Amino acid sequence: MEREQELEWKEAQSIVINVDLVSAAKRHLEFLAAVDRKRWLYEGQGLDRAIYRYNACWLPLLAKHSKSPLFEGPLVVPFDCEWVWHCHRLNPVRYKTDCREFYGRILDNEKVVSSLEGTSRNATEEIWKTLYPGEPFELDLANTLQDNTYVKKDLEKFTKYDLISAVHRQSPFFYQVSRPHMNDNRYLEGAVARYKGFLHLIKRNKEKSIPSFSVPTYDVDLIWHTHQLHPVSYCKDLLKIMGKILEHDDTDSDRTKGQKLDVGYSGTTKTFEEMYGCRYWRAGAMYRGSAPSPVRTTPFSGISAKKAGTFNENQKIILPKRKALEVMLEFVGVRNLPEDHKGSLYVSFSKAQPDEIFSAKRSLTICSESGEKQVASFQCEPNGHLVFELISLLPTTKASKTMGTTSMPLEDFLSPESNLTVEKWLELVPSSNIMGSKPIGLRVAISVTIPTPAPYVLHMTRSRMFSKNSCLFPLPVRVLAKSWTDVVDDAGNLVMSLQMRDSKKPKGKKKLAREVVCIMESGETRTLAEFAESEWSIVNSPWSLQLPNTNNDDGHILELTGPHTVRLYSGGRLDYESRRCEKHKVEHGQPDRHLITAVEFSEKEPYGKAVAVLDLKSGTVKVKEEWFLMPSFILNYIFGNISRKEGYNNLITSSKISNVEGLSTEVVSQKEVEAVKENGLITVKVGAASGGCGSGCGSGCGNAVRSVESGGGCGSGCGGGCGDMAKAGGCGSGCGGGCGDMAKSSGCGSGCGGGCGDMVKSGGCGSGCGGGCGDMVKSGGCGSGCGGGCGDMVKSGGCGSGCGGGCGDMVKSSMGKCGGCGGGCGGGGGGGCGGGCSNKQVGVPGNEIVVA
């Protein structure tokens, strides 16, 4: 069986494609990123104008040049026309039909370059001006909105294909492929190999007259799109491979179980794994959920940056840089079990040396034994070994015994020769009481992404004695009695100790100025930030904190100016957005008002990029960029002091702030939150809005991928979709405080269903779910009756007795001592694991369906 699968894969890799798909995919990603910086091309007047110019100007010019070159060298396509052309080509059959109807042949991209590639466009622009006087070569937002003089002419050669709908369907694609690993050569080479496997699979189905709806994962989909952007090569290649041009159907986006995409993906998984003996899923290639809501609908134009001055070296933060990789893991099969073995099997996995990102022990069943496909997805640091322990659960006594152990080094995936994926049999080192003629074998499938920088995490805590391995210096005992706030990292190491105090009264001023000081190694205090002239500024740096001006066009509450332009927004925004259903939002308001998101604006990110989130409830700061470390925890500390002294309303609401540490004009927002000080930490009482999912909360409530520590229990009757976006269970009644993801939550009430809380870092909610039913670093276990969604693969506790099937998210489920977790296996399990495995995977990874 395995030999046949190897031969089938080898034949798939013999497919010849006449395009350098790796290089072309990199250009493709660069172009999509550029379009995303000009989102006015996604809809409205800008898109309408671009479609008109594409039909009236670009295609006729391309037809002239491809028939008889107008000058030496390639044509440079105007950016807006290139975007419409891009979307038209992604329906290859329709594009071919339109080109032949209007121009007698397929108009190819062979002699065309993108305006992004730096090629001189002078020759193209001269021809453009001659052919289309008065029509600018490049269209921008300003002249799109202001120029109403252009007149749409009735064109004979104007496709009837609905290009507006085509653009709308393609606009969300970039979010799914925008992470850094997608641009890595090894990852793309693996994607090309899988794309060939995808085409060969469709060819085999066609040869067997098996009707199929083939759905790609997003790495395969990226390469498929890239191939289609070369229309002549695509048509020739596909005709040679399977005798027809493969249609690209992107019209269906319904991912509901039992619908076209779900059924198509399940069938593709089953066929792929049976045909090739390797997994169809891949780390970094699965559906991420829909893109977060933007903080702005128009690009930010007020970008300014101050030159960084001399910064006091003693005030810099030095933290170790960490990287993380995404791991997907499945245990496919087991062999050479002792003849007298009678128990059910599962595999426990952990890291030999736990790291700050992944320090848990989790479990999965084995597909060939349980008939269910369970796939774990988690992040960890790219070092050390993953340890696998095969455990047998005896049917009568329910006692467990270890059959054997094995491990796999993560460093193997970091070598240049690695293709980031491994599926193989590992021999187990048997336990002393296990005897057999042959070593037990465990078939393990692992896929990883390339390592990328992990965020820095800092915590604000009350003063305490520090260990000697603090990042900068130990805090002298003599100052412990003072009201200091400590900044510590994830490992508990001291970074800095802070205090807010009055500075000397300025002459001629009635108000006392304020300053933030830190303790130095010598015991002296040093000023980090000070308030003067109606703004906070960081000493010896260009950073300053200001209130929004009267023209607040995006609802930000504060702006930080300096080497970068950063605006602060109430709540979890962009990458830190917490998804809730519309009914929940209406009934309970914003659930994460204790969060403040810092968003950077630049020419590269005109719509903003989240660089940090400040949690005033827990005192935690998560920072993506090293340059924002110092500003982030100073901001968090200042905001904490404001909320303690003046009330949280004065920071986040629309009331006037005349006496709050220098914030002397209006701050624009809508919400009202009460803050109290508890054990040196800031906690926030959100009243009725603190709950996870309220009564009657309908489908879609929760968070798909981006998680935020939004606390609060789950109310009664929370309907399907509460929590996990892909496979949500209803949330039961009485789920206690923090049944979701905050620091350490109290016990969760009875009957909390699948996915109650947050998909990535939510605790399962069972009856009597003990302290920490959620996430912080290590959360507590889930009690009896824990439904689907019990815990988090990465950082939640194990599930207790009676944990039902589908415990947690299929891809990110926690299973420690948990029966019947997850569900779904592509038929046969691949690699000779045998048939009979059901197919219940969550998350449909692609939008398109191939009809063959």
Backbone hydrogen bonds, N-H to C=O, Kabsch-Sander energy under -0.5 kcal/mol:
donor,donor_aa,acceptor,acceptor_aa,energy
5,Q,1,M,-2.0
6,E,2,E,-2.2
7,L,3,R,-2.1
8,E,4,E,-2.0
9,W,5,Q,-2.3
10,K,6,E,-2.3
11,E,7,L,-2.2
12,A,8,E,-2.0
13,Q,9,W,-2.1
14,S,10,K,-0.7
14,S,11,E,-0.8
15,I,12,A,-1.4
17,I,15,I,-0.5
19,V,17,I,-0.7
21,L,19,V,-1.6
24,A,20,D,-2.4
25,A,21,L,-2.1
26,K,22,V,-1.7
27,R,23,S,-1.8
28,H,24,A,-2.4
29,L,25,A,-2.5
30,E,26,K,-2.0
31,F,27,R,-2.3
32,L,28,H,-2.4
33,A,29,L,-2.2
34,A,30,E,-1.8
35,V,31,F,-2.4
36,D,32,L,-2.1
37,R,33,A,-0.7
37,R,34,A,-0.6
38,K,35,V,-2.1
41,L,38,K,-2.2
42,Y,39,R,-2.0
47,L,40,W,-0.5
47,L,43,E,-0.6
48,D,44,G,-2.3
49,R,45,Q,-2.5
50,A,46,G,-2.1
51,I,47,L,-2.6
52,Y,48,D,-2.1
53,R,49,R,-2.5
54,Y,50,A,-2.2
55,N,51,I,-2.1
56,A,52,Y,-3.1
57,C,53,R,-2.3
58,W,53,R,-2.1
59,L,54,Y,-2.4
61,L,57,C,-2.0
62,L,58,W,-3.0
63,A,59,L,-2.5
64,K,60,P,-2.1
65,H,61,L,-2.4
66,S,62,L,-2.5
67,K,63,A,-1.5
68,S,64,K,-2.5
75,L,111,K,-2.5
77,V,75,L,-0.6
77,V,113,V,-1.9
82,E,78,P,-2.4
83,W,79,F,-1.7
84,V,80,D,-1.6
85,W,81,C,-2.7
86,H,82,E,-2.5
87,C,83,W,-1.9
88,H,84,V,-2.2
89,R,85,W,-2.4
90,L,86,H,-0.9
91,N,88,H,-1.5
95,Y,91,N,-2.8
96,K,92,P,-2.1
97,T,93,V,-2.1
98,D,94,R,-2.8
99,C,95,Y,-2.6
100,R,96,K,-2.3
101,E,97,T,-2.1
102,F,98,D,-2.3
103,Y,99,C,-3.1
104,G,99,C,-0.7
104,G,100,R,-0.8
105,R,99,C,-0.8
108,D,106,I,-0.7
112,V,109,N,-1.7
113,V,75,L,-2.7
115,S,77,V,-0.6
117,E,114,S,-1.5
118,G,115,S,-0.6
125,E,121,R,-3.0
126,E,122,N,-2.2
127,I,123,A,-2.0
128,W,124,T,-2.5
129,K,125,E,-2.5
130,T,126,E,-1.7
131,L,127,I,-2.5
132,Y,128,W,-3.2
135,E,132,Y,-2.0
144,T,140,D,-1.6
145,L,141,L,-2.2
146,Q,142,A,-2.1
147,D,143,N,-1.7
148,N,146,Q,-1.1
155,L,153,K,-0.8
158,F,156,E,-1.2
163,L,161,Y,-1.7
166,A,162,D,-1.8
167,V,163,L,-2.4
168,H,164,I,-2.2
169,R,165,S,-2.1
170,Q,166,A,-1.6
171,S,167,V,-2.1
173,F,170,Q,-1.5
174,F,170,Q,-0.5
174,F,171,S,-0.6
175,Y,172,P,-0.5
176,Q,172,P,-0.8
176,Q,173,F,-0.8
177,V,173,F,-0.9
177,V,174,F,-0.9
178,S,175,Y,-0.8
182,M,179,R,-1.6
183,N,180,P,-1.8
184,D,181,H,-1.7
188,L,184,D,-2.6
189,E,185,N,-2.9
190,G,186,R,-2.1
191,A,187,Y,-1.8
192,V,188,L,-2.4
193,A,189,E,-2.0
194,R,190,G,-2.1
195,Y,191,A,-2.2
196,K,192,V,-2.1
197,G,193,A,-1.8
198,F,194,R,-2.3
199,L,195,Y,-2.4
200,H,196,K,-2.5
201,L,197,G,-2.0
202,I,198,F,-1.8
203,K,199,L,-2.3
204,R,200,H,-2.5
205,N,201,L,-2.3
206,K,202,I,-2.3
207,E,203,K,-2.5
208,K,204,R,-1.8
209,S,206,K,-1.3
210,I,205,N,-3.2
214,S,850,V,-1.7
215,V,264,G,-0.5
218,Y,285,A,-2.6
221,D,217,T,-2.7
222,L,218,Y,-1.9
223,I,219,D,-1.6
224,W,220,V,-2.5
225,H,221,D,-2.8
226,T,222,L,-2.3
227,H,223,I,-2.3
228,Q,224,W,-2.0
229,L,225,H,-1.4
230,H,227,H,-1.6
234,Y,230,H,-2.8
235,C,231,P,-2.2
236,K,232,V,-2.3
237,D,233,S,-3.1
238,L,234,Y,-2.6
239,L,235,C,-2.2
240,K,236,K,-1.9
241,I,237,D,-2.4
242,M,238,L,-2.8
243,G,238,L,-0.6
243,G,239,L,-1.3
244,K,238,L,-0.9
246,L,244,K,-0.6
249,D,247,E,-0.6
249,D,849,I,-1.4
250,D,248,H,-0.9
253,S,251,T,-0.5
255,R,253,S,-0.8
259,Q,256,T,-2.2
261,L,254,D,-0.7
263,V,259,Q,-2.9
264,G,260,K,-2.5
265,Y,261,L,-2.8
266,S,262,D,-2.3
267,G,263,V,-2.3
268,T,264,G,-2.4
269,T,265,Y,-2.7
270,K,266,S,-2.3
271,T,267,G,-2.5
272,F,268,T,-2.8
273,E,269,T,-2.4
274,E,270,K,-2.0
275,M,271,T,-2.6
276,Y,272,F,-2.4
277,G,273,E,-1.5
285,A,282,R,-2.0
295,V,607,Y,-0.5
300,F,606,P,-2.7
306,K,562,G,-2.9
315,Q,312,N,-1.8
316,K,313,E,-1.2
318,I,316,K,-0.5
319,L,317,I,-0.7
324,A,452,T,-2.8
325,L,380,C,-2.4
327,V,378,F,-3.3
328,M,447,S,-2.7
329,L,376,A,-2.4
330,E,445,A,-2.2
332,V,330,E,-0.7
332,V,443,R,-2.2
333,G,443,R,-0.9
335,R,441,G,-2.3
341,H,338,P,-1.9
344,S,393,L,-2.2
346,Y,391,I,-2.1
347,V,364,L,-3.3
348,S,389,E,-2.7
349,F,362,R,-3.6
350,S,387,V,-1.6
352,A,385,H,-2.5
355,D,358,F,-2.0
362,R,349,F,-2.7
364,L,347,V,-2.3
366,I,345,L,-0.6
367,C,331,F,-2.3
367,C,365,T,-0.5
368,S,332,V,-1.5
369,E,366,I,-1.0
370,S,366,I,-3.0
371,G,367,C,-2.3
374,Q,372,E,-0.7
375,V,810,M,-0.9
376,A,329,L,-2.7
377,S,811,V,-1.6
378,F,327,V,-2.3
380,C,325,L,-1.7
383,N,381,E,-1.9
386,L,408,M,-2.8
387,V,350,S,-3.1
387,V,385,H,-0.6
388,F,406,T,-3.2
389,E,348,S,-2.8
390,L,404,G,-2.4
391,I,346,Y,-2.9
391,I,389,E,-0.5
392,S,401,K,-2.9
393,L,344,S,-3.5
394,L,392,S,-0.7
394,L,399,A,-3.0
398,K,394,L,-1.3
401,K,392,S,-2.1
403,M,390,L,-3.2
404,G,390,L,-1.0
405,T,429,V,-1.9
406,T,388,F,-2.2
408,M,386,L,-2.1
410,L,384,G,-2.7
411,E,384,G,-0.5
412,D,409,P,-0.9
413,F,410,L,-1.6
414,L,411,E,-1.5
415,S,411,E,-0.5
415,S,412,D,-0.6
418,S,415,S,-1.6
422,V,446,I,-3.0
424,K,444,V,-2.0
426,L,442,L,-2.6
428,L,440,I,-2.8
429,V,405,T,-3.6
431,S,403,M,-1.5
434,I,431,S,-1.8
435,M,433,N,-0.6
441,G,335,R,-2.1
442,L,426,L,-2.6
443,R,333,G,-2.8
444,V,424,K,-2.6
444,V,442,L,-0.7
445,A,330,E,-2.7
446,I,422,V,-3.3
447,S,328,M,-2.2
448,V,420,L,-2.5
449,T,326,E,-1.4
452,T,324,A,-2.7
454,A,322,R,-2.7
456,Y,623,V,-3.2
458,L,621,V,-2.8
459,H,488,V,-3.0
460,M,619,G,-2.0
461,T,459,H,-0.6
461,T,486,D,-2.8
463,S,484,W,-1.1
470,S,467,S,-0.8
471,C,494,L,-2.6
472,L,494,L,-0.8
479,V,476,P,-1.4
480,L,477,V,-1.6
482,K,479,V,-1.4
484,W,482,K,-1.9
485,T,498,L,-2.9
486,D,461,T,-2.8
487,V,496,M,-3.5
488,V,459,H,-2.6
488,V,486,D,-0.6
489,D,493,N,-2.2
490,D,457,V,-0.6
492,G,489,D,-1.9
495,V,487,V,-3.6
496,M,487,V,-1.5
498,L,485,T,-3.4
499,Q,517,V,-1.9
501,R,515,E,-2.3
503,S,513,A,-2.4
509,K,506,P,-1.6
515,E,501,R,-2.1
516,V,529,A,-3.0
517,V,499,Q,-2.8
517,V,515,E,-0.5
518,C,526,R,-2.7
519,I,497,S,-1.1
520,M,524,E,-3.3
523,G,520,M,-1.7
526,R,518,C,-2.5
528,L,516,V,-3.4
529,A,516,V,-1.5
530,E,537,S,-2.5
531,F,514,R,-2.9
532,A,530,E,-0.5
532,A,535,E,-2.4
535,E,532,A,-1.0
536,W,545,L,-1.1
537,S,530,E,-2.3
538,I,543,W,-1.9
539,V,528,L,-2.6
541,S,538,I,-1.2
544,S,561,T,-2.1
545,L,536,W,-3.4
546,Q,559,E,-3.2
552,N,550,T,-1.2
553,D,551,N,-1.2
557,I,568,L,-2.8
558,L,568,L,-1.2
559,E,546,Q,-3.0
560,L,566,V,-3.8
561,T,544,S,-2.5
561,T,559,E,-0.6
562,G,564,H,-0.5
565,T,601,F,-0.7
566,V,560,L,-2.4
566,V,564,H,-0.7
567,R,599,V,-2.7
568,L,558,L,-3.0
569,Y,597,T,-2.4
571,G,595,L,-3.3
573,R,571,G,-0.6
574,L,293,S,-0.7
576,Y,573,R,-2.5
577,E,574,L,-2.0
578,S,572,G,-0.5
579,R,577,E,-0.6
585,K,581,C,-2.1
586,V,582,E,-2.3
587,E,583,K,-2.5
588,H,584,H,-2.7
589,G,585,K,-1.8
593,R,590,Q,-0.6
595,L,592,D,-1.8
596,I,614,L,-2.1
597,T,569,Y,-2.6
597,T,571,G,-0.5
598,A,612,A,-2.7
599,V,567,R,-2.9
599,V,597,T,-0.5
600,E,609,K,-3.0
601,F,565,T,-2.6
602,S,605,E,-1.1
608,G,605,E,-1.4
609,K,600,E,-2.0
611,V,598,A,-2.8
612,A,598,A,-1.3
613,V,622,K,-2.0
614,L,596,I,-3.3
615,D,613,V,-0.5
615,D,620,T,-2.8
616,L,594,H,-2.6
616,L,614,L,-0.8
619,G,615,D,-2.1
620,T,615,D,-0.7
621,V,458,L,-3.2
622,K,613,V,-2.2
623,V,456,Y,-2.8
623,V,621,V,-0.5
624,K,611,V,-3.1
625,E,611,V,-0.8
628,F,625,E,-1.5
629,L,626,E,-1.8
632,S,628,F,-2.1
633,F,629,L,-1.8
634,I,630,M,-1.7
635,L,631,P,-2.5
636,N,632,S,-2.3
637,Y,633,F,-2.0
638,I,634,I,-2.7
639,F,635,L,-3.0
640,G,636,N,-2.1
641,N,637,Y,-2.1
642,I,638,I,-2.4
643,S,639,F,-2.6
644,R,640,G,-1.9
645,K,641,N,-2.4
646,E,642,I,-3.0
647,G,642,I,-0.7
647,G,643,S,-0.7
650,N,647,G,-1.3
651,L,648,Y,-1.6
652,I,648,Y,-2.0
653,T,649,N,-2.6
657,I,665,T,-0.8
658,S,656,K,-0.8
660,V,663,L,-0.6
661,E,659,N,-1.2
663,L,660,V,-2.9
664,S,662,G,-1.5
667,V,655,S,-0.7
669,S,667,V,-0.6
674,E,685,K,-1.7
675,A,673,V,-0.5
676,V,683,T,-2.2
678,E,676,V,-0.5
678,E,681,L,-2.9
681,L,678,E,-2.1
683,T,676,V,-2.3
683,T,681,L,-0.6
685,K,674,E,-3.1
686,V,684,V,-0.7
689,A,686,V,-1.5
690,S,687,G,-1.8
691,G,688,A,-1.0
692,G,713,G,-9.9
694,G,692,G,-0.6
696,G,716,S,-0.7
697,C,694,G,-1.7
701,C,698,G,-0.9
702,G,579,R,-0.5
703,N,723,G,-0.7
703,N,757,G,-0.5
707,S,705,V,-0.6
710,S,708,V,-2.6
711,G,709,E,-0.8
715,G,693,C,-2.3
715,G,713,G,-0.6
718,C,715,G,-0.8
718,C,731,C,-1.6
719,G,697,C,-3.3
722,C,719,G,-1.2
723,G,701,C,-4.9
723,G,721,G,-1.0
724,D,722,C,-0.7
729,G,754,G,-2.4
731,C,718,C,-2.0
735,C,714,C,-1.8
735,C,732,G,-0.7
739,C,736,G,-1.4
740,G,738,G,-2.6
740,G,773,C,-0.6
741,D,710,S,-0.8
742,M,738,G,-0.5
746,S,737,G,-0.9
748,C,769,C,-1.3
752,C,749,G,-0.7
752,C,765,C,-0.5
753,G,730,G,-0.5
756,C,753,G,-1.5
757,G,755,G,-0.6
759,M,703,N,-1.0
762,S,758,D,-1.2
763,G,740,G,-1.6
766,G,764,G,-0.7
767,S,784,S,-1.8
768,G,748,C,-0.6
769,C,748,C,-1.6
769,C,766,G,-1.4
770,G,781,G,-0.6
772,G,745,S,-4.1
773,C,745,S,-0.7
773,C,770,G,-0.6
774,G,772,G,-2.4
779,S,795,K,-1.0
780,G,772,G,-0.5
782,C,798,G,-1.8
785,G,801,S,-0.8
786,C,783,G,-0.9
787,G,752,C,-1.1
787,G,765,C,-0.5
789,G,806,G,-1.0
790,C,787,G,-0.5
791,G,789,G,-1.2
793,M,812,K,-1.3
796,S,792,D,-1.7
797,G,780,G,-0.8
799,C,816,G,-1.1
800,G,782,C,-2.3
803,C,800,G,-1.0
804,G,786,C,-1.9
806,G,820,G,-1.4
806,G,822,G,-0.7
808,G,806,G,-0.8
809,D,812,K,-0.8
814,S,790,C,-0.7
818,C,815,M,-2.4
821,C,818,C,-0.5
823,G,373,K,-0.8
825,C,838,S,-7.3
829,G,826,G,-2.4
831,G,273,E,-0.7
833,C,830,G,-2.4
838,S,371,G,-2.9
840,K,838,S,-0.6
849,I,249,D,-2.6
850,V,214,S,-2.2
851,V,849,I,-0.6
852,A,212,S,-1.4
852,A,850,V,-0.7
